[in-house]
Amino acid sequence: MLEIRLLMSHYPPPGWLDIAQALAGPCEDASLIVSAWGRDAEAPLAAGCRWEAVQAPARLGRAVLSHGHTLGKGVETGSWPVFCGPNDDDQVLFFFLVPPGTAQRWSAPHTVCLYQGEEVAVPAPTVEGPCNDLHPAVDVTRSTVTVGHWIQTPHLTPKGEMVLAEPHLLAQGLETALEHAGAVG
């Protein structure tokens, strides 16, 4: 296993460096991000420069993604970057990456928008992990998730820019999820 990790740090999987460059702020080195992913499977990145992150409880996040076809514009095609990970209380949270400036006007209940100066543990761009099953019967609210996993890895434009979630559509999806599921604590 150690040998595989050493090889990964020298030869990252295709696309990792491009994704790291799209995620990196002006003071972050994309090659160091890739090294952290190869070593730890996560890299601490600063929100607010190229993206912010809307953090939602797993039930809400899964509901938005499972009903994505009704929202359109990205979520139905899997182009919104979304990952899940544990918080300090062993609860699973979903993180939707949104454009900078979203936090200034974000007000969706039961969520928070992480912005300038806040650090987010961003997982390596893989799609493997326990949060990927969006079937309503699967409970990932409390889990053995110890490290984050991408549910929908970032998509890049031909110019290398990351496609981000549309804040107004995400808010609409969260509102609909709350109406259908009732309040989530």
C-alpha positions as a Markdown table, in Angstrom:
| # | Residue | x | y | z |
|---|---|---|---|---|
| 1 | Met | 0.0 | 0.0 | 0.0 |
| 2 | Leu | 2.8 | 2.4 | 0.8 |
| 3 | Glu | 4.4 | 1.7 | -2.6 |
| 4 | Ile | 1.1 | 2.7 | -4.3 |
| 5 | Arg | 0.9 | 5.9 | -2.3 |
| 6 | Leu | 4.5 | 6.8 | -3.2 |
| 7 | Leu | 3.8 | 6.3 | -6.9 |
| 8 | Met | 0.6 | 8.4 | -6.6 |
| 9 | Ser | 2.5 | 11.3 | -5.2 |
| 10 | His | 4.9 | 11.2 | -8.2 |
| 11 | Tyr | 2.3 | 10.3 | -10.8 |
| 12 | Pro | -1.2 | 11.6 | -10.0 |
| 13 | Pro | -4.2 | 10.1 | -11.8 |
| 14 | Pro | -5.2 | 11.9 | -15.0 |
| 15 | Gly | -7.0 | 15.1 | -14.3 |
| 16 | Trp | -5.9 | 15.6 | -10.6 |
| 17 | Leu | -3.6 | 18.4 | -11.4 |
| 18 | Asp | -6.1 | 20.2 | -13.6 |
| 19 | Ile | -8.8 | 19.9 | -10.9 |
| 20 | Ala | -6.3 | 21.1 | -8.2 |
| 21 | Gln | -5.5 | 24.1 | -10.3 |
| 22 | Ala | -9.2 | 25.0 | -10.6 |
| 23 | Leu | -9.7 | 24.6 | -6.9 |
| 24 | Ala | -6.5 | 26.4 | -5.8 |
| 25 | Gly | -6.6 | 29.9 | -4.5 |
| 26 | Pro | -3.8 | 32.4 | -5.4 |
| 27 | Cys | -1.6 | 31.3 | -2.4 |
| 28 | Glu | -2.1 | 27.6 | -2.9 |
| 29 | Asp | 0.2 | 25.4 | -5.0 |
| 30 | Ala | -1.7 | 22.8 | -7.1 |
| 31 | Ser | 1.1 | 20.3 | -6.9 |
| 32 | Leu | 1.0 | 20.4 | -3.1 |
| 33 | Ile | -2.7 | 19.8 | -3.2 |
| 34 | Val | -2.1 | 16.7 | -5.4 |
| 35 | Ser | 0.6 | 15.5 | -3.0 |
| 36 | Ala | -1.8 | 15.9 | -0.1 |
| 37 | Trp | -4.5 | 14.0 | -1.9 |
| 38 | Gly | -2.0 | 11.2 | -2.6 |
| 39 | Arg | -0.8 | 11.1 | 1.0 |
| 40 | Asp | -3.9 | 11.8 | 3.0 |
| 41 | Ala | -6.8 | 11.6 | 0.5 |
| 42 | Glu | -7.8 | 15.1 | 1.5 |
| 43 | Ala | -6.3 | 18.6 | 1.2 |
| 44 | Pro | -7.2 | 21.6 | 3.4 |
| 45 | Leu | -8.2 | 24.4 | 0.9 |
| 46 | Ala | -9.4 | 27.9 | 1.6 |
| 47 | Ala | -12.9 | 28.8 | 0.4 |
| 48 | Gly | -13.7 | 32.2 | -1.0 |
| 49 | Cys | -11.3 | 32.7 | -3.9 |
| 50 | Arg | -12.5 | 30.5 | -6.7 |
| 51 | Trp | -15.4 | 28.8 | -4.9 |
| 52 | Glu | -17.4 | 28.7 | -1.7 |
| 53 | Ala | -19.1 | 25.6 | -0.3 |
| 54 | Val | -22.7 | 25.2 | 0.8 |
| 55 | Gln | -22.7 | 22.7 | 3.6 |
| 56 | Ala | -25.9 | 20.7 | 4.1 |
| 57 | Pro | -26.9 | 17.7 | 6.2 |
| 58 | Ala | -26.7 | 14.4 | 4.3 |
| 59 | Arg | -30.5 | 13.9 | 4.0 |
| 60 | Leu | -30.9 | 17.3 | 2.3 |
| 61 | Gly | -27.9 | 16.9 | 0.1 |
| 62 | Arg | -29.0 | 13.5 | -1.1 |
| 63 | Ala | -32.6 | 14.7 | -1.7 |
| 64 | Val | -31.3 | 17.6 | -3.9 |
| 65 | Leu | -29.2 | 15.2 | -6.0 |
| 66 | Ser | -31.8 | 12.5 | -6.3 |
| 67 | His | -34.4 | 15.0 | -7.6 |
| 68 | Gly | -31.9 | 16.8 | -9.8 |
| 69 | His | -33.8 | 16.2 | -13.0 |
| 70 | Thr | -36.4 | 18.7 | -11.8 |
| 71 | Leu | -33.8 | 21.4 | -11.2 |
| 72 | Gly | -32.0 | 21.2 | -14.5 |
| 73 | Lys | -28.9 | 23.2 | -15.4 |
| 74 | Gly | -26.1 | 21.0 | -14.2 |
| 75 | Val | -27.4 | 18.9 | -11.4 |
| 76 | Glu | -29.2 | 16.5 | -13.7 |
| 77 | Thr | -26.0 | 15.9 | -15.7 |
| 78 | Gly | -23.8 | 15.5 | -12.7 |
| 79 | Ser | -21.7 | 18.6 | -13.4 |
| 80 | Trp | -22.2 | 20.3 | -10.1 |
| 81 | Pro | -19.2 | 19.5 | -7.9 |
| 82 | Val | -20.4 | 17.8 | -4.7 |
| 83 | Phe | -18.6 | 15.9 | -2.0 |
| 84 | Cys | -19.5 | 14.5 | 1.4 |
| 85 | Gly | -17.5 | 14.2 | 4.5 |
| 86 | Pro | -17.8 | 13.8 | 8.3 |
| 87 | Asn | -18.0 | 16.6 | 10.8 |
| 88 | Asp | -16.6 | 16.6 | 14.4 |
| 89 | Asp | -19.9 | 15.0 | 15.6 |
| 90 | Asp | -19.6 | 12.0 | 13.2 |
| 91 | Gln | -22.4 | 13.4 | 11.1 |
| 92 | Val | -22.1 | 13.2 | 7.3 |
| 93 | Leu | -22.3 | 16.5 | 5.5 |
| 94 | Phe | -22.6 | 17.4 | 1.8 |
| 95 | Phe | -20.6 | 20.2 | 0.3 |
| 96 | Phe | -21.8 | 21.9 | -2.9 |
| 97 | Leu | -19.2 | 24.1 | -4.5 |
| 98 | Val | -20.8 | 27.5 | -5.6 |
| 99 | Pro | -19.4 | 30.7 | -7.0 |
| 100 | Pro | -17.6 | 33.2 | -4.7 |
| 101 | Gly | -20.0 | 35.8 | -3.3 |
| 102 | Thr | -22.7 | 33.3 | -2.7 |
| 103 | Ala | -22.4 | 33.5 | 1.2 |
| 104 | Gln | -23.3 | 37.2 | 1.1 |
| 105 | Arg | -26.8 | 36.4 | 0.1 |
| 106 | Trp | -27.2 | 32.7 | 1.2 |
| 107 | Ser | -30.2 | 32.0 | 3.5 |
| 108 | Ala | -31.3 | 28.5 | 2.9 |
| 109 | Pro | -32.3 | 26.9 | 6.3 |
| 110 | His | -30.3 | 24.0 | 7.8 |
| 111 | Thr | -27.3 | 25.0 | 5.7 |
| 112 | Val | -24.3 | 27.2 | 5.9 |
| 113 | Cys | -22.1 | 28.7 | 3.2 |
| 114 | Leu | -18.4 | 28.5 | 3.9 |
| 115 | Tyr | -16.6 | 31.5 | 2.5 |
| 116 | Gln | -13.4 | 33.6 | 2.5 |
| 117 | Gly | -10.9 | 32.5 | 5.1 |
| 118 | Glu | -12.7 | 29.2 | 6.0 |
| 119 | Glu | -10.8 | 26.0 | 5.4 |
| 120 | Val | -12.5 | 23.0 | 3.8 |
| 121 | Ala | -11.0 | 19.5 | 3.7 |
| 122 | Val | -11.4 | 18.7 | 0.0 |
| 123 | Pro | -11.1 | 15.1 | -1.0 |
| 124 | Ala | -9.1 | 13.7 | -3.9 |
| 125 | Pro | -11.2 | 13.7 | -7.1 |
| 126 | Thr | -12.4 | 10.1 | -7.0 |
| 127 | Val | -16.0 | 8.9 | -7.0 |
| 128 | Glu | -15.5 | 6.0 | -4.6 |
| 129 | Gly | -17.1 | 6.2 | -1.2 |
| 130 | Pro | -20.2 | 5.5 | 0.9 |
| 131 | Cys | -22.0 | 8.7 | 0.0 |
| 132 | Asn | -22.5 | 7.9 | -3.6 |
| 133 | Asp | -25.7 | 5.9 | -3.2 |
| 134 | Leu | -28.5 | 8.4 | -3.5 |
| 135 | His | -31.3 | 6.0 | -3.0 |
| 136 | Pro | -33.6 | 7.3 | -0.2 |
| 137 | Ala | -33.4 | 4.1 | 1.8 |
| 138 | Val | -29.7 | 4.4 | 2.3 |
| 139 | Asp | -28.9 | 6.3 | 5.5 |
| 140 | Val | -25.6 | 8.1 | 5.4 |
| 141 | Thr | -26.5 | 10.6 | 8.1 |
| 142 | Arg | -24.4 | 8.7 | 10.7 |
| 143 | Ser | -21.7 | 6.6 | 9.3 |
| 144 | Thr | -18.3 | 5.2 | 9.3 |
| 145 | Val | -17.3 | 7.9 | 6.8 |
| 146 | Thr | -13.9 | 9.1 | 8.1 |
| 147 | Val | -12.6 | 10.9 | 5.0 |
| 148 | Gly | -14.5 | 12.8 | 2.3 |
| 149 | His | -15.5 | 11.4 | -1.0 |
| 150 | Trp | -16.7 | 13.1 | -4.2 |
| 151 | Ile | -20.2 | 12.3 | -5.2 |
| 152 | Gln | -19.9 | 14.4 | -8.4 |
| 153 | Thr | -16.3 | 15.2 | -9.3 |
| 154 | Pro | -15.6 | 18.7 | -10.6 |
| 155 | His | -16.1 | 19.2 | -14.4 |
| 156 | Leu | -13.8 | 21.7 | -16.1 |
| 157 | Thr | -14.5 | 23.9 | -19.1 |
| 158 | Pro | -12.1 | 23.9 | -22.0 |
| 159 | Lys | -10.4 | 26.9 | -20.4 |
| 160 | Gly | -9.8 | 24.9 | -17.2 |
| 161 | Glu | -12.4 | 26.6 | -15.1 |
| 162 | Met | -14.6 | 24.6 | -12.8 |
| 163 | Val | -18.3 | 24.3 | -13.4 |
| 164 | Leu | -20.0 | 25.4 | -10.1 |
| 165 | Ala | -23.5 | 24.8 | -8.7 |
| 166 | Glu | -26.0 | 27.5 | -9.5 |
| 167 | Pro | -26.8 | 29.0 | -6.1 |
| 168 | His | -30.5 | 29.9 | -6.8 |
| 169 | Leu | -31.1 | 26.4 | -8.2 |
| 170 | Leu | -29.4 | 24.8 | -5.2 |
| 171 | Ala | -31.5 | 26.9 | -2.8 |
| 172 | Gln | -34.6 | 25.9 | -4.7 |
| 173 | Gly | -33.6 | 22.2 | -4.5 |
| 174 | Leu | -32.9 | 22.5 | -0.8 |
| 175 | Glu | -36.3 | 24.3 | -0.2 |
| 176 | Thr | -38.1 | 21.5 | -2.1 |
| 177 | Ala | -36.2 | 18.8 | -0.1 |
| 178 | Leu | -37.3 | 20.5 | 3.1 |
| 179 | Glu | -40.9 | 20.6 | 2.0 |
| 180 | His | -40.9 | 16.9 | 1.1 |
| 181 | Ala | -38.8 | 15.6 | 4.1 |
| 182 | Gly | -39.9 | 18.0 | 6.8 |
| 183 | Ala | -37.3 | 19.9 | 8.9 |
| 184 | Val | -34.0 | 18.3 | 9.4 |
| 185 | Gly | -32.2 | 18.8 | 12.7 |
